[in-house]
């Protein structure tokens, strides 16, 4: 990831929820607005996030360049 750019999830068809865990601190939003380092929900590294169906398509994240976000999708 690049800390200057917001990323969205590529959600598989029929997904109902997702569980995500960032490898480093991130900031996210799930209201169709792009997050920034000062605007959004900050989350610490290794924190478990549970995203429901309504949030999946709107979820966007911003993080340092070397960060990974591990995501499991469920139908």
N, CA, C and O atoms as a GROMACS GRO file, in nm:
protein
  300
    1UNK      N    1   0.083  -0.119   0.000
    1UNK     CA    2   0.000   0.000   0.000
    1UNK      C    3   0.087   0.124   0.000
    1UNK      O    4   0.202   0.122   0.043
    2UNK      N    5   0.030   0.231  -0.048
    2UNK     CA    6   0.100   0.359  -0.056
    2UNK      C    7   0.023   0.457   0.031
    2UNK      O    8  -0.095   0.482   0.005
    3UNK      N    9   0.085   0.513   0.133
    3UNK     CA   10   0.019   0.601   0.227
    3UNK      C   11  -0.048   0.723   0.167
    3UNK      O   12  -0.123   0.792   0.236
    4UNK      N   13  -0.022   0.752   0.039
    4UNK     CA   14  -0.083   0.868  -0.026
    4UNK      C   15  -0.210   0.831  -0.102
    4UNK      O   16  -0.277   0.919  -0.157
    5UNK      N   17  -0.243   0.702  -0.108
    5UNK     CA   18  -0.354   0.656  -0.190
    5UNK      C   19  -0.448   0.569  -0.109
    5UNK      O   20  -0.403   0.487  -0.029
    6UNK      N   21  -0.579   0.586  -0.130
    6UNK     CA   22  -0.679   0.500  -0.065
    6UNK      C   23  -0.704   0.378  -0.153
    6UNK      O   24  -0.711   0.389  -0.276
    7UNK      N   25  -0.718   0.262  -0.090
    7UNK     CA   26  -0.742   0.137  -0.161
    7UNK      C   27  -0.878   0.081  -0.119
    7UNK      O   28  -0.917   0.091  -0.003
    8UNK      N   29  -0.947   0.022  -0.214
    8UNK     CA   30  -1.074  -0.046  -0.189
    8UNK      C   31  -1.052  -0.196  -0.196
    8UNK      O   32  -0.951  -0.242  -0.249
    9UNK      N   33  -1.145  -0.272  -0.142
    9UNK     CA   34  -1.139  -0.418  -0.150
    9UNK      C   35  -1.193  -0.465  -0.284
    9UNK      O   36  -1.283  -0.403  -0.341
   10UNK      N   37  -1.140  -0.574  -0.333
   10UNK     CA   38  -1.199  -0.644  -0.447
   10UNK      C   39  -1.284  -0.755  -0.387
   10UNK      O   40  -1.233  -0.859  -0.346
   11UNK      N   41  -1.415  -0.732  -0.381
   11UNK     CA   42  -1.505  -0.820  -0.309
   11UNK      C   43  -1.559  -0.929  -0.401
   11UNK      O   44  -1.616  -0.899  -0.505
   12UNK      N   45  -1.541  -1.056  -0.363
   12UNK     CA   46  -1.597  -1.165  -0.443
   12UNK      C   47  -1.751  -1.157  -0.447
   12UNK      O   48  -1.814  -1.110  -0.353
   13UNK      N   49  -1.807  -1.204  -0.556
   13UNK     CA   50  -1.953  -1.204  -0.573
   13UNK      C   51  -2.018  -1.283  -0.459
   13UNK      O   52  -1.968  -1.387  -0.418
   14UNK      N   53  -2.129  -1.233  -0.410
   14UNK     CA   54  -2.210  -1.296  -0.305
   14UNK      C   55  -2.147  -1.296  -0.166
   14UNK      O   56  -2.194  -1.366  -0.078
   15UNK      N   57  -2.042  -1.220  -0.146
   15UNK     CA   58  -1.981  -1.212  -0.013
   15UNK      C   59  -2.076  -1.141   0.082
   15UNK      O   60  -2.135  -1.038   0.048
   16UNK      N   61  -2.090  -1.197   0.202
   16UNK     CA   62  -2.179  -1.141   0.303
   16UNK      C   63  -2.102  -1.068   0.414
   16UNK      O   64  -2.155  -0.976   0.477
   17UNK      N   65  -1.978  -1.110   0.437
   17UNK     CA   66  -1.896  -1.046   0.540
   17UNK      C   67  -1.749  -1.075   0.513
   17UNK      O   68  -1.714  -1.159   0.431
   18UNK      N   69  -1.664  -1.002   0.585
   18UNK     CA   70  -1.520  -1.023   0.574
   18UNK      C   71  -1.456  -1.000   0.710
   18UNK      O   72  -1.507  -0.924   0.793
   19UNK      N   73  -1.345  -1.065   0.730
   19UNK     CA   74  -1.261  -1.044   0.848
   19UNK      C   75  -1.126  -0.999   0.796
   19UNK      O   76  -1.068  -1.064   0.708
   20UNK      N   77  -1.076  -0.889   0.849
   20UNK     CA   78  -0.949  -0.832   0.802
   20UNK      C   79  -0.856  -0.804   0.919
   20UNK      O   80  -0.900  -0.773   1.029
   21UNK      N   81  -0.726  -0.817   0.892
   21UNK     CA   82  -0.625  -0.785   0.992
   21UNK      C   83  -0.509  -0.714   0.924
   21UNK      O   84  -0.443  -0.772   0.838
   22UNK      N   85  -0.483  -0.588   0.962
   22UNK     CA   86  -0.372  -0.514   0.902
   22UNK      C   87  -0.238  -0.551   0.965
   22UNK      O   88  -0.230  -0.582   1.084
   23UNK      N   89  -0.133  -0.548   0.882
   23UNK     CA   90   0.002  -0.576   0.930
   23UNK      C   91   0.068  -0.456   0.996
   23UNK      O   92   0.170  -0.471   1.063
   24UNK      N   93   0.010  -0.339   0.978
   24UNK     CA   94   0.058  -0.215   1.041
   24UNK      C   95  -0.064  -0.126   1.065
   24UNK      O   96  -0.174  -0.159   1.022
   25UNK      N   97  -0.044  -0.016   1.132
   25UNK     CA   98  -0.155   0.075   1.158
   25UNK      C   99  -0.215   0.125   1.027
   25UNK      O  100  -0.142   0.156   0.932
   26UNK      N  101  -0.347   0.133   1.022
   26UNK     CA  102  -0.419   0.181   0.904
   26UNK      C  103  -0.523   0.283   0.946
   26UNK      O  104  -0.551   0.300   1.064
   27UNK      N  105  -0.581   0.350   0.848
   27UNK     CA  106  -0.699   0.434   0.867
   27UNK      C  107  -0.798   0.392   0.760
   27UNK      O  108  -0.762   0.382   0.643
   28UNK      N  109  -0.924   0.367   0.800
   28UNK     CA  110  -1.023   0.325   0.701
   28UNK      C  111  -1.152   0.405   0.714
   28UNK      O  112  -1.178   0.470   0.815
   29UNK      N  113  -1.231   0.397   0.608
   29UNK     CA  114  -1.367   0.452   0.606
   29UNK      C  115  -1.454   0.353   0.531
   29UNK      O  116  -1.407   0.283   0.442
   30UNK      N  117  -1.581   0.350   0.567
   30UNK     CA  118  -1.675   0.263   0.497
   30UNK      C  119  -1.804   0.338   0.464
   30UNK      O  120  -1.914   0.282   0.469
   31UNK      N  121  -1.788   0.466   0.430
   31UNK     CA  122  -1.903   0.551   0.399
   31UNK      C  123  -1.890   0.618   0.261
   31UNK      O  124  -1.947   0.725   0.239
   32UNK      N  125  -1.818   0.556   0.170
   32UNK     CA  126  -1.795   0.607   0.034
   32UNK      C  127  -1.699   0.725   0.027
   32UNK      O  128  -1.672   0.775  -0.082
   33UNK      N  129  -1.648   0.771   0.140
   33UNK     CA  130  -1.550   0.880   0.139
   33UNK      C  131  -1.409   0.820   0.152
   33UNK      O  132  -1.390   0.718   0.217
   34UNK      N  133  -1.313   0.884   0.091
   34UNK     CA  134  -1.175   0.836   0.098
   34UNK      C  135  -1.112   0.873   0.232
   34UNK      O  136  -1.126   0.987   0.277
   35UNK      N  137  -1.042   0.780   0.295
   35UNK     CA  138  -0.973   0.812   0.419
   35UNK      C  139  -0.845   0.890   0.393
   35UNK      O  140  -0.792   0.890   0.282
   36UNK      N  141  -0.797   0.956   0.495
   36UNK     CA  142  -0.666   1.019   0.492
   36UNK      C  143  -0.600   0.987   0.625
   36UNK      O  144  -0.661   0.923   0.710
   37UNK      N  145  -0.478   1.029   0.644
   37UNK     CA  146  -0.410   0.999   0.769
   37UNK      C  147  -0.477   1.069   0.887
   37UNK      O  148  -0.454   1.031   1.002
   38UNK      N  149  -0.558   1.172   0.861
   38UNK     CA  150  -0.626   1.245   0.968
   38UNK      C  151  -0.778   1.234   0.963
   38UNK      O  152  -0.846   1.291   1.048
   39UNK      N  153  -0.832   1.161   0.865
   39UNK     CA  154  -0.977   1.154   0.848
   39UNK      C  155  -1.020   1.010   0.825
   39UNK      O  156  -1.002   0.957   0.715
   40UNK      N  157  -1.075   0.947   0.927
   40UNK     CA  158  -1.119   0.810   0.918
   40UNK      C  159  -1.103   0.740   1.052
   40UNK      O  160  -1.074   0.804   1.153
   41UNK      N  161  -1.122   0.609   1.052
   41UNK     CA  162  -1.112   0.529   1.174
   41UNK      C  163  -0.972   0.469   1.183
   41UNK      O  164  -0.938   0.382   1.102
   42UNK      N  165  -0.891   0.512   1.280
   42UNK     CA  166  -0.757   0.455   1.294
   42UNK      C  167  -0.767   0.316   1.357
   42UNK      O  168  -0.847   0.292   1.447
   43UNK      N  169  -0.684   0.224   1.309
   43UNK     CA  170  -0.681   0.087   1.359
   43UNK      C  171  -0.535   0.046   1.378
   43UNK      O  172  -0.453   0.066   1.289
   44UNK      N  173  -0.504  -0.009   1.493
   44UNK     CA  174  -0.367  -0.054   1.522
   44UNK      C  175  -0.335  -0.183   1.448
   44UNK      O  176  -0.425  -0.257   1.408
   45UNK      N  177  -0.208  -0.208   1.429
   45UNK     CA  178  -0.162  -0.332   1.366
   45UNK      C  179  -0.216  -0.453   1.442
   45UNK      O  180  -0.230  -0.450   1.564
   46UNK      N  181  -0.246  -0.559   1.368
   46UNK     CA  182  -0.293  -0.687   1.422
   46UNK      C  183  -0.428  -0.678   1.493
   46UNK      O  184  -0.461  -0.764   1.574
   47UNK      N  185  -0.505  -0.575   1.463
   47UNK     CA  186  -0.641  -0.563   1.517
   47UNK      C  187  -0.737  -0.630   1.420
   47UNK      O  188  -0.728  -0.608   1.299
   48UNK      N  189  -0.826  -0.710   1.472
   48UNK     CA  190  -0.923  -0.781   1.390
   48UNK      C  191  -1.040  -0.690   1.354
   48UNK      O  192  -1.103  -0.631   1.443
   49UNK      N  193  -1.069  -0.678   1.226
   49UNK     CA  194  -1.183  -0.599   1.178
   49UNK      C  195  -1.288  -0.694   1.120
   49UNK      O  196  -1.253  -0.784   1.043
   50UNK      N  197  -1.412  -0.676   1.156
   50UNK     CA  198  -1.522  -0.754   1.098
   50UNK      C  199  -1.606  -0.657   1.016
   50UNK      O  200  -1.655  -0.557   1.068
   51UNK      N  201  -1.620  -0.688   0.889
   51UNK     CA  202  -1.694  -0.601   0.796
   51UNK      C  203  -1.820  -0.672   0.750
   51UNK      O  204  -1.813  -0.786   0.702
   52UNK      N  205  -1.934  -0.607   0.764
   52UNK     CA  206  -2.059  -0.669   0.720
   52UNK      C  207  -2.088  -0.630   0.575
   52UNK      O  208  -2.017  -0.549   0.515
   53UNK      N  209  -2.190  -0.689   0.521
   53UNK     CA  210  -2.222  -0.676   0.379
   53UNK      C  211  -2.231  -0.530   0.333
   53UNK      O  212  -2.179  -0.497   0.227
   54UNK      N  213  -2.294  -0.444   0.410
   54UNK     CA  214  -2.310  -0.305   0.369
   54UNK      C  215  -2.178  -0.230   0.364
   54UNK      O  216  -2.165  -0.132   0.289
   55UNK      N  217  -2.080  -0.273   0.441
   55UNK     CA  218  -1.950  -0.205   0.445
   55UNK      C  219  -1.854  -0.252   0.337
   55UNK      O  220  -1.763  -0.178   0.299
   56UNK      N  221  -1.872  -0.372   0.288
   56UNK     CA  222  -1.772  -0.432   0.198
   56UNK      C  223  -1.745  -0.349   0.074
   56UNK      O  224  -1.629  -0.325   0.040
   57UNK      N  225  -1.848  -0.305   0.007
   57UNK     CA  226  -1.831  -0.231  -0.118
   57UNK      C  227  -1.782  -0.088  -0.095
   57UNK      O  228  -1.726  -0.027  -0.186
   58UNK      N  229  -1.802  -0.035   0.025
   58UNK     CA  230  -1.765   0.103   0.054
   58UNK      C  231  -1.631   0.116   0.127
   58UNK      O  232  -1.580   0.227   0.142
   59UNK      N  233  -1.575   0.005   0.173
   59UNK     CA  234  -1.454   0.005   0.253
   59UNK      C  235  -1.335   0.057   0.172
   59UNK      O  236  -1.307   0.010   0.062
   60UNK      N  237  -1.264   0.156   0.229
   60UNK     CA  238  -1.140   0.207   0.172
   60UNK      C  239  -1.039   0.223   0.284
   60UNK      O  240  -1.074   0.259   0.396
   61UNK      N  241  -0.914   0.197   0.252
   61UNK     CA  242  -0.809   0.200   0.354
   61UNK      C  243  -0.688   0.277   0.302
   61UNK      O  244  -0.659   0.278   0.183
   62UNK      N  245  -0.619   0.342   0.396
   62UNK     CA  246  -0.492   0.409   0.366
   62UNK      C  247  -0.393   0.362   0.471
   62UNK      O  248  -0.427   0.350   0.589
   63UNK      N  249  -0.268   0.336   0.428
   63UNK     CA  250  -0.168   0.281   0.520
   63UNK      C  251  -0.028   0.308   0.465
   63UNK      O  252  -0.013   0.346   0.349
   64UNK      N  253   0.074   0.287   0.548
   64UNK     CA  254   0.212   0.301   0.500
   64UNK      C  255   0.239   0.206   0.383
   64UNK      O  256   0.171   0.105   0.368
   65UNK      N  257   0.337   0.239   0.303
   65UNK     CA  258   0.367   0.167   0.180
   65UNK      C  259   0.392   0.018   0.198
   65UNK      O  260   0.356  -0.060   0.110
   66UNK      N  261   0.452  -0.024   0.306
   66UNK     CA  262   0.488  -0.164   0.322
   66UNK      C  263   0.381  -0.248   0.392
   66UNK      O  264   0.406  -0.363   0.427
   67UNK      N  265   0.263  -0.193   0.413
   67UNK     CA  266   0.158  -0.261   0.488
   67UNK      C  267   0.083  -0.363   0.404
   67UNK      O  268   0.056  -0.341   0.286
   68UNK      N  269   0.049  -0.475   0.467
   68UNK     CA  270  -0.041  -0.572   0.405
   68UNK      C  271  -0.171  -0.574   0.485
   68UNK      O  272  -0.171  -0.549   0.605
   69UNK      N  273  -0.280  -0.604   0.418
   69UNK     CA  274  -0.410  -0.620   0.482
   69UNK      C  275  -0.460  -0.758   0.443
   69UNK      O  276  -0.498  -0.781   0.328
   70UNK      N  277  -0.461  -0.849   0.539
   70UNK     CA  278  -0.509  -0.985   0.514
   70UNK      C  279  -0.660  -0.987   0.533
   70UNK      O  280  -0.711  -0.944   0.636
   71UNK      N  281  -0.731  -1.039   0.432
   71UNK     CA  282  -0.877  -1.038   0.434
   71UNK      C  283  -0.932  -1.175   0.398
   71UNK      O  284  -0.888  -1.236   0.300
   72UNK      N  285  -1.028  -1.223   0.476
   72UNK     CA  286  -1.103  -1.344   0.447
   72UNK      C  287  -1.247  -1.305   0.419
   72UNK      O  288  -1.307  -1.233   0.498
   73UNK      N  289  -1.301  -1.351   0.309
   73UNK     CA  290  -1.440  -1.323   0.272
   73UNK      C  291  -1.527  -1.445   0.299
   73UNK      O  292  -1.482  -1.559   0.283
   74UNK      N  293  -1.651  -1.421   0.342
   74UNK     CA  294  -1.746  -1.529   0.370
   74UNK      C  295  -1.875  -1.506   0.295
   74UNK      O  296  -1.921  -1.392   0.280
   75UNK      N  297  -1.934  -1.615   0.248
   75UNK     CA  298  -2.064  -1.609   0.179
   75UNK      C  299  -2.174  -1.645   0.275
   75UNK      O  300  -2.292  -1.646   0.237
   0.00000   0.00000   0.00000
